[in-house]
Amino acid sequence: AKKRGTRVAVINPYREPGLEKYWVPSSWDSAIVGTKVADAFFRIRVGGDIAFINGVLKHLIANDWVDREFIEGRTTGWPQLVEELQGQSFDQLERLSGASRERMREFAELYARARTAIFVWSMGVTMHRHGVANVKAIANLALARGMIGRPHTGLMAIRGHSGVQGGAEVGAVPNQFPGGVAVDEEGARKMEALWGFPVPAWRGHYAAQMIDAAHRGELDVLYCIGSNLFAVLPDSAYVRQAMERIPLRVHHDIVLNPQMFVDPADTVLLLPATTRYEMVGGNTETTTERRIIFNPQIPGPRPPEARDEWRVLIDIARRVKPEQAEKIAFGSTEEIRQEIARAVPFYDGIQYLCQKGDQIQWGGERLGEDGAFGTPDGRARFTPLRPPERDVPEGWFQLSTRRGKQFNSIVFGERDTSAGAQREDVILSDEDMKRLGLREGARVLVKSETGQFRGRVRRGAIEPGTVMMYWPEANVLIRRSMVEPEVGIPAYRNELVQVIPL
């Protein structure tokens, strides 16, 4: 994209060094001198996304830099959004975003000059108490100039796992049946008609809710597939206590991890699993652009004890409900893909994927291209949003978390080569270091209402009033009670902490 002339604008509390100079090994010039990724950088407060975007929208509206034909013909809710923005002053938006109205206008001008735009975000946007609203704000910005449904435009959420997108779409979430059908009485009746047996209409627990239930002594069995809740959830001490109160824990995984060694109330079972490339018949994954890709089995030696997760789950289900065993008598992953096509209409075509390279993209190359969106009236929706208020007491900081050389909770190296930092480093602005009388490498104690962490100070190009630390090490500081209410994601970027020199 950069080689074709794409300009990259970044909105973030931290000026990522990797966006200033990144080394691409496949390109000899980049491998030698590096590649500059970001063309423009807009620094905001942690949690200031909605305020910044609303300020940009005000500039777009005031200068008539919006696509009125698209808005009038393909959206709904624009008048309500405009009315909401009229009630928000730039003084308020500057205070809540950490950016000046001039910087908001600079972004608006950059956006207005662009013929096309793609909006890309990840967990820095979603892991807030207002994470869903953050995403809706980005959608507002894209819709305002018709940047959805045509070539080189769109909304793109970056996923942390290759199984997240497809897992949610086929029902591996507590609030939806396969295909996005809501878990309620109506949804249960729909699935019962499809499957031929009664389906519960009550919603399950999100991961954090499971741990709360376990802590209250309400969980009899916890079956974990490829997870490490002890490492990834906030308030590690609380999570340990909860897991110790579960009578039976089953951990089905390809590697050992710390949660498996937390003492049980009674029994822990460790079940070795096969990897995706060891499954007979292959399997699929869904990428962030809705592409369903077939993963073939790779020949080679196999640990004799390891079993595919799906085979174990089916064995358990058939023993729990023997009278319905014939309903789930799947003998291969091919049969499961046939069932997915039946239960998830927009996944139709998955049943034909069987060889390396086979793939389909549900919804076509881009959603909304035919002029219709996946809503009852076929129109995209603007959402009026108010920026969240956040008063930080004197002497306190907003905590933001980051990842380094790791995949989820599996850390591959103590040094983050991109930021030039160690896992124990506490990243502060130069302004805050001077105010606290700290030098590079000084030992500090970071405290919150939940816990504390000892580390070393490192100077970084970060918004003053912000502390950045590595995840999951910083989980000891984060309150378990802070979650996104709509989707249950822990608010890893909403904690307040103190930094105390040692």
LINBEL-V116464 format. One record per run of one state. SS is the DSSP state (alpha for helix, beta for strand, coil for the rest). FROM is the first residue (numbers start at 0). TO is the last residue. Records with the same first field share a line. If there is no record, write none. Layout:
SS=FROM-TO ; FROM-TO
This chain:
coil=0-7 ; 12-12 ; 14-15 ; 20-20 ; 22-26 ; 33-33 ; 35-38 ; 43-47 ; 62-66 ; 76-76 ; 86-88 ; 97-99 ; 113-116 ; 121-121 ; 126-129 ; 144-152 ; 157-162 ; 169-171 ; 173-174 ; 176-176 ; 180-180 ; 182-183 ; 195-205 ; 215-219 ; 225-227 ; 232-234 ; 244-246 ; 253-256 ; 261-265 ; 273-274 ; 278-281 ; 286-289 ; 295-305 ; 307-307 ; 320-320 ; 328-331 ; 343-343 ; 347-348 ; 352-357 ; 361-378 ; 381-395 ; 402-404 ; 407-408 ; 411-413 ; 416-419 ; 422-423 ; 428-428 ; 436-441 ; 447-450 ; 459-460 ; 462-464 ; 470-471 ; 477-481 ; 483-488 ; 490-494 ; 501-501
beta=8-11 ; 13-13 ; 21-21 ; 34-34 ; 39-42 ; 74-75 ; 117-120 ; 153-156 ; 172-172 ; 175-175 ; 181-181 ; 220-224 ; 247-252 ; 266-272 ; 282-285 ; 290-294 ; 306-306 ; 358-360 ; 379-380 ; 396-401 ; 405-406 ; 409-410 ; 414-415 ; 420-421 ; 424-427 ; 442-446 ; 451-458 ; 461-461 ; 465-469 ; 482-482 ; 489-489 ; 495-500
alpha=16-19 ; 27-32 ; 48-61 ; 67-73 ; 77-85 ; 89-96 ; 100-112 ; 122-125 ; 130-143 ; 163-168 ; 177-179 ; 184-194 ; 206-214 ; 228-231 ; 235-243 ; 257-260 ; 275-277 ; 308-319 ; 321-327 ; 332-342 ; 344-346 ; 349-351 ; 429-435 ; 472-476
